Amino acid sequence: MKLVLLGSGGYYPTNCRHTACFMLPELGVVLDAGTGMCRLGDYLTTDRLDIFLTHVHLDHVVGLTYLLNVAPAEVLSQTTVHGEAEKLAALREHLFAREIFPVDPPFQFETLRQSWPLPSGGTLDHFPLEHPGGSLGFRLNWPGHSMAYVTDTTAAAEADYVERIHGVDLLIHECFFANDQGNMPAITGHSWLRPVAEVAAAAQVGRLVLVHVNPTADTDRDFDLAAARRIFPNTEIGVDCAEMVF
């Protein structure tokens, strides 16, 4: 299975990173719809799309407004955006308000089920995360391999979600802050490097890829990967357009 990081940054796009958007091209499955959605057309291989939203903060959903230009009409007519009911209602009322986006979205909205069947015999399940306004994490399972996507939360090895991601082959986890920022991770609902590595170690995952990094960070200078790898050796920072095979 292959996951493409269409957008690996957080908050706002930069010359190096678009905001959160991750695609399984073989399945037509997309996780979050940040500005990285502008790249979707380069990887589209299916005649339909299923887009799963962790939450509806703008850096995770603004790319829905790009879809008219990056996917053909016949695909959009077979596209469904999945999310929590109240979050989808907010999207329809605000992001797609006539005064903001004067075109009716040519795709469907569907309330997220607890377990959704994936092509190739897999399933996608969701679990709650601590974040202002609420967020979800996703675990995707197939016979013989699995992955989890955890974004917009404050990492802690004792957090409830650690059990839900236990043993996955690939963990995509937000890491907005490179180092300890006092109370800022808890206040903002984001994570910093050391606790994320501790989560990966506690969950006994196979590989940790850090995403949703601070757009002002210099990842080569600011992120002490050597220290993180002493906690969890198979740690790396995700980059846009990277392809993760698991």
C-alpha positions in Angstrom: 0.0 0.0 0.0 1.2 3.5 -0.8 0.4 6.8 1.0 1.4 10.1 -0.6 2.0 13.2 1.5 0.3 15.8 -0.5 0.7 18.3 2.3 2.8 17.8 5.4 2.7 21.2 7.0 0.4 22.9 9.5 -1.5 26.2 9.8 -0.6 27.8 6.5 1.3 26.8 3.3 4.9 27.7 2.6 7.2 27.4 -0.4 8.2 24.0 1.0 5.0 22.5 2.5 1.2 22.6 1.9 -1.2 21.9 4.7 -2.6 18.6 5.7 -3.6 16.2 2.9 -2.7 12.6 2.5 -3.8 10.2 -0.3 -3.9 6.5 -0.9 -4.0 6.7 -4.7 -4.8 3.0 -5.2 -7.9 3.3 -3.2 -9.1 6.9 -4.0 -9.0 7.6 -0.3 -7.9 11.0 1.0 -7.3 12.0 4.7 -7.9 15.6 5.3 -8.3 18.3 2.7 -5.8 21.1 3.3 -4.0 23.1 0.6 -2.1 19.9 -0.4 -5.3 19.0 -2.3 -4.0 21.1 -5.2 -1.7 18.2 -6.0 -4.4 15.5 -6.0 -4.8 15.5 -9.8 -1.2 14.3 -10.2 -2.0 11.1 -8.3 -5.6 10.4 -9.2 -6.1 6.9 -10.5 -9.6 6.0 -9.5 -13.1 7.0 -10.7 -14.2 8.1 -7.3 -12.9 9.7 -4.1 -13.6 9.3 -0.4 -12.3 12.1 1.7 -12.2 11.7 5.5 -11.9 14.7 7.7 -10.3 14.7 11.1 -11.9 18.1 11.9 -12.8 21.3 10.0 -10.2 23.8 11.0 -9.3 25.7 7.8 -5.9 24.3 7.2 -7.6 20.8 7.0 -10.5 21.6 4.7 -9.8 24.6 2.5 -8.7 22.2 -0.2 -12.3 21.1 -0.7 -12.8 24.3 -2.6 -9.9 23.3 -5.0 -11.6 20.1 -6.1 -13.4 21.7 -9.0 -10.1 22.3 -10.7 -8.1 19.3 -9.7 -10.5 16.4 -10.4 -12.7 15.8 -13.4 -16.5 16.2 -13.1 -17.1 12.5 -13.5 -15.0 11.8 -10.5 -16.5 14.6 -8.4 -19.9 13.2 -9.0 -18.7 10.0 -7.3 -16.9 11.8 -4.5 -18.0 11.7 -0.8 -16.7 13.8 2.0 -16.9 12.0 5.4 -16.9 13.7 8.8 -18.8 14.2 12.0 -22.3 15.5 11.4 -21.9 18.9 13.1 -18.6 19.5 11.4 -20.1 18.8 7.9 -23.0 21.1 8.7 -20.4 23.9 9.6 -18.7 23.3 6.2 -21.9 23.6 4.3 -23.0 26.7 6.1 -19.7 28.6 6.2 -17.1 27.3 3.7 -19.7 26.8 1.0 -21.8 29.8 1.9 -22.7 31.6 -1.3 -20.9 34.8 -0.2 -17.7 32.9 0.3 -17.8 30.2 -2.4 -20.5 30.8 -5.0 -20.6 27.3 -6.5 -22.5 24.4 -5.1 -20.1 21.6 -4.2 -20.5 18.8 -6.8 -19.8 16.1 -4.3 -21.7 14.4 -1.4 -21.4 14.8 2.4 -21.8 11.8 4.6 -21.7 11.4 8.3 -18.7 9.3 9.3 -19.5 5.8 10.3 -17.6 4.2 13.2 -16.1 1.7 10.7 -15.9 2.2 7.0 -15.0 -0.6 4.6 -12.0 0.2 2.4 -11.2 -1.3 -1.0 -8.9 -4.3 -1.0 -10.6 -5.7 2.1 -9.6 -3.1 4.7 -11.4 -0.9 7.2 -11.1 2.7 8.4 -12.0 3.3 12.1 -11.9 6.6 14.0 -11.3 7.6 17.6 -11.5 10.9 19.5 -8.5 13.2 20.1 -8.1 16.1 22.5 -8.1 19.4 20.5 -10.0 22.7 20.7 -13.2 22.1 18.8 -12.6 18.4 18.7 -10.6 16.2 16.3 -10.5 12.5 15.2 -7.7 10.1 14.6 -7.9 7.3 12.0 -6.7 3.8 11.9 -6.7 1.9 8.6 -6.3 -1.9 8.6 -5.9 -4.5 5.8 -4.9 -8.1 6.1 -1.1 -8.0 6.8 -0.6 -4.2 7.1 -2.0 -1.1 8.8 -1.5 2.6 9.4 -2.8 5.4 11.6 -3.1 9.1 11.2 -3.1 11.3 14.3 -3.2 15.1 13.9 -4.1 18.1 15.9 -3.7 16.7 19.4 -1.3 17.0 22.3 0.8 13.8 22.4 1.4 11.9 25.6 2.4 8.2 26.0 -0.5 7.8 28.5 -3.1 9.3 26.2 -6.2 7.2 25.4 -5.6 7.1 21.7 -2.2 5.2 22.1 -4.1 2.0 22.5 -6.0 2.6 19.3 -2.9 2.9 17.2 -1.0 0.0 18.8 1.1 -2.0 16.4 0.4 -0.2 13.2 3.1 -0.5 10.5 3.0 3.3 9.8 2.1 6.1 12.1 1.6 9.6 10.6 1.6 11.9 13.6 1.5 15.7 14.0 4.5 17.4 15.5 3.9 21.1 15.3 6.5 22.1 17.8 10.1 21.0 17.5 10.8 21.4 21.3 9.3 22.0 24.6 7.1 25.1 24.6 5.8 25.0 28.1 2.0 25.1 28.2 1.7 25.9 24.5 1.1 22.3 23.3 -1.8 21.9 25.7 -3.2 25.3 25.0 -3.1 25.0 21.3 -3.9 21.3 21.1 -0.7 20.4 19.3 2.4 18.2 20.0 6.1 18.5 20.3 8.8 16.1 19.3 9.8 14.1 22.4 6.2 13.1 23.4 5.4 12.1 19.9 8.4 9.7 19.9 7.3 8.4 23.2 3.8 7.7 21.8 5.4 5.7 18.9 7.5 3.7 21.4 4.5 3.1 23.7 2.3 2.0 20.8 5.1 -0.2 19.3 4.5 1.0 15.8 6.8 0.2 12.9 7.6 3.6 11.5 6.9 7.2 12.7 6.5 10.0 10.2 6.2 13.6 11.6 3.7 15.9 9.8 1.8 19.1 10.5 5.0 20.8 11.4 5.2 24.5 12.2 5.5 26.5 9.0 8.1 28.8 10.6 10.4 25.9 11.6 13.6 25.0 9.9 13.3 21.3 10.2 17.0 20.6 9.6 18.0 23.0 12.3 15.1 23.0 14.8 14.1 19.3 15.0 16.5 17.1 17.1 15.9 13.9 15.3 18.9 12.2 17.0 17.2 12.7 20.4 13.9 11.5 19.1 15.5 8.4 17.6 17.0 7.5 20.9 13.4 7.1 22.1 12.0 5.6 18.8 14.7 4.8 16.2 12.5 4.7 13.1 11.5 8.4 13.2 11.5 10.7 10.2 10.1 14.1 9.2 7.6 13.9 6.3 8.1 16.0 3.2 5.6 17.0 0.6 5.1 14.5 -2.2 6.9 11.7 -0.4 5.5 8.3 -0.9 5.3 6.0 2.1 5.0 2.3 1.2 3.8 0.1 4.1 
